[in-house]
Amino acid sequence: AARKVIAHHTKRAAKLWIRVFPDKPFTKKGAGVRMGGGKGDIEGYVAVIRRGRIIFEIAGVEQDIAKEAVRKAAAKLPFKTKFITLRG
């Protein structure tokens, strides 16, 4: 959802990099399965995001447009975010 918000706000003019990848599998057993019997089947994959991790990079648009796009995308994420810039 956050990626779609950024693409929509920048009108797809920005180059967007997603710096996280869901590479950790999680398992789940069926609803009617009794206790025991080992671990369940892989249900899906998640990305573990710790404090300080860069999630998105944006290039090719003005800073105020990028900042507003990231502000809207941050509303879709379940944790606090901060907008940082690369000076150089």
TORKOL-4160 file (C-alpha; in steps of 0.2 Angstrom, whole numbers, padded with zeros to 4 digits, m for minus):
88
<pt num="1" X="0000" Y="0000" Z="0000"/>
<pt num="2" X="0014" Y="0012" Z="0004"/>
<pt num="3" X="0023" Y="0009" Z="m0013"/>
<pt num="4" X="0006" Y="0012" Z="m0022"/>
<pt num="5" X="0004" Y="0029" Z="m0012"/>
<pt num="6" X="0021" Y="0035" Z="m0017"/>
<pt num="7" X="0019" Y="0030" Z="m0035"/>
<pt num="8" X="0002" Y="0039" Z="m0036"/>
<pt num="9" X="0008" Y="0055" Z="m0027"/>
<pt num="10" X="0023" Y="0057" Z="m0038"/>
<pt num="11" X="0013" Y="0052" Z="m0054"/>
<pt num="12" X="0026" Y="0039" Z="m0057"/>
<pt num="13" X="0039" Y="0052" Z="m0061"/>
<pt num="14" X="0050" Y="0047" Z="m0047"/>
<pt num="15" X="0063" Y="0032" Z="m0047"/>
<pt num="16" X="0058" Y="0021" Z="m0032"/>
<pt num="17" X="0069" Y="0008" Z="m0023"/>
<pt num="18" X="0062" Y="m0004" Z="m0010"/>
<pt num="19" X="0076" Y="m0008" Z="0001"/>
<pt num="20" X="0068" Y="m0022" Z="0011"/>
<pt num="21" X="0064" Y="m0040" Z="0005"/>
<pt num="22" X="0052" Y="m0053" Z="0013"/>
<pt num="23" X="0064" Y="m0067" Z="0016"/>
<pt num="24" X="0059" Y="m0074" Z="0032"/>
<pt num="25" X="0046" Y="m0088" Z="0031"/>
<pt num="26" X="0032" Y="m0090" Z="0044"/>
<pt num="27" X="0022" Y="m0106" Z="0047"/>
<pt num="28" X="0004" Y="m0110" Z="0051"/>
<pt num="29" X="m0005" Y="m0126" Z="0055"/>
<pt num="30" X="m0023" Y="m0129" Z="0049"/>
<pt num="31" X="m0038" Y="m0123" Z="0059"/>
<pt num="32" X="m0044" Y="m0141" Z="0064"/>
<pt num="33" X="m0027" Y="m0149" Z="0068"/>
<pt num="34" X="m0023" Y="m0156" Z="0085"/>
<pt num="35" X="m0008" Y="m0152" Z="0096"/>
<pt num="36" X="0008" Y="m0160" Z="0091"/>
<pt num="37" X="0012" Y="m0167" Z="0074"/>
<pt num="38" X="0027" Y="m0155" Z="0070"/>
<pt num="39" X="0028" Y="m0138" Z="0063"/>
<pt num="40" X="0015" Y="m0132" Z="0050"/>
<pt num="41" X="0017" Y="m0128" Z="0032"/>
<pt num="42" X="0025" Y="m0111" Z="0026"/>
<pt num="43" X="0011" Y="m0099" Z="0025"/>
<pt num="44" X="0020" Y="m0084" Z="0019"/>
<pt num="45" X="0035" Y="m0073" Z="0020"/>
<pt num="46" X="0039" Y="m0057" Z="0030"/>
<pt num="47" X="0052" Y="m0044" Z="0031"/>
<pt num="48" X="0060" Y="m0040" Z="0048"/>
<pt num="49" X="0062" Y="m0021" Z="0050"/>
<pt num="50" X="0072" Y="m0015" Z="0064"/>
<pt num="51" X="0075" Y="0003" Z="0070"/>
<pt num="52" X="0086" Y="0013" Z="0058"/>
<pt num="53" X="0082" Y="0003" Z="0043"/>
<pt num="54" X="0079" Y="0012" Z="0026"/>
<pt num="55" X="0064" Y="0006" Z="0018"/>
<pt num="56" X="0061" Y="0017" Z="0003"/>
<pt num="57" X="0073" Y="0028" Z="m0008"/>
<pt num="58" X="0066" Y="0041" Z="m0020"/>
<pt num="59" X="0075" Y="0050" Z="m0034"/>
<pt num="60" X="0070" Y="0061" Z="m0049"/>
<pt num="61" X="0057" Y="0073" Z="m0040"/>
<pt num="62" X="0058" Y="0088" Z="m0030"/>
<pt num="63" X="0061" Y="0086" Z="m0011"/>
<pt num="64" X="0044" Y="0093" Z="m0006"/>
<pt num="65" X="0035" Y="0081" Z="m0018"/>
<pt num="66" X="0045" Y="0066" Z="m0011"/>
<pt num="67" X="0042" Y="0072" Z="0007"/>
<pt num="68" X="0024" Y="0073" Z="0005"/>
<pt num="69" X="0023" Y="0056" Z="m0004"/>
<pt num="70" X="0033" Y="0048" Z="0010"/>
<pt num="71" X="0022" Y="0056" Z="0023"/>
<pt num="72" X="0006" Y="0049" Z="0015"/>
<pt num="73" X="0015" Y="0032" Z="0014"/>
<pt num="74" X="0020" Y="0032" Z="0032"/>
<pt num="75" X="0002" Y="0032" Z="0037"/>
<pt num="76" X="0000" Y="0015" Z="0029"/>
<pt num="77" X="0015" Y="0008" Z="0040"/>
<pt num="78" X="0013" Y="0001" Z="0057"/>
<pt num="79" X="0028" Y="0010" Z="0065"/>
<pt num="80" X="0035" Y="0027" Z="0066"/>
<pt num="81" X="0045" Y="0034" Z="0051"/>
<pt num="82" X="0057" Y="0048" Z="0048"/>
<pt num="83" X="0061" Y="0056" Z="0032"/>
<pt num="84" X="0080" Y="0058" Z="0029"/>
<pt num="85" X="0089" Y="0066" Z="0014"/>
<pt num="86" X="0106" Y="0063" Z="0006"/>
<pt num="87" X="0117" Y="0078" Z="0005"/>
<pt num="88" X="0131" Y="0078" Z="m0007"/>
